Amino acid sequence: MNEYFCDYKTSLGLKDLGYDEPCNRYYHITDDDEYNENSIEATEFMDFDFVNSKNKYRVGAPSLFNAMLWLAQLNDTVIRITPELKYGEKREIVYYVEVVYWTDATYHNSYVMEDDYTVKQFENYIDALRAGIDEAITIIKK
């Protein structure tokens, strides 16, 4: 079930951008990054009193959907995931990720790239969404 929530690095990136929404999963913040990455803790209910930006010991782990929605609503950054049906010996679907954003009323877009010339293909929607959120965080931090 934790696969539908942001990982530790992404959660920290969102916190740096000001993500302060209630969460029902958290990561601990210690000096041990390996421990932190695996320290996800679920609570039964959303902690509406938790203020992510003021907490030194935990970072909220939002669902991938909530992170995507927050990026769109508060940062004018949209993650567009496009499926493509591949034909070959067997039919399969791959996904491409484009991050669309606006700065000074100017439209920009950026694809998640494999290298300088190749748009990265993802085998499933969740991995594509996760990569799109990370790309959006990188763009906003620039």
Protein Blocks (a to p, Z undefined) as FASTA:
>chain_A
ZZmpccfklmmmmmmnopabdcfbdcdddfblklmmmmcccdfbdcfkbcfklpckbccd
ddfklmmmmmmmmnopacdddddddddfbdcddddddddddeehiacdddddfblmbccd
dfbfklmmmmmmmmmmmmmmZZ
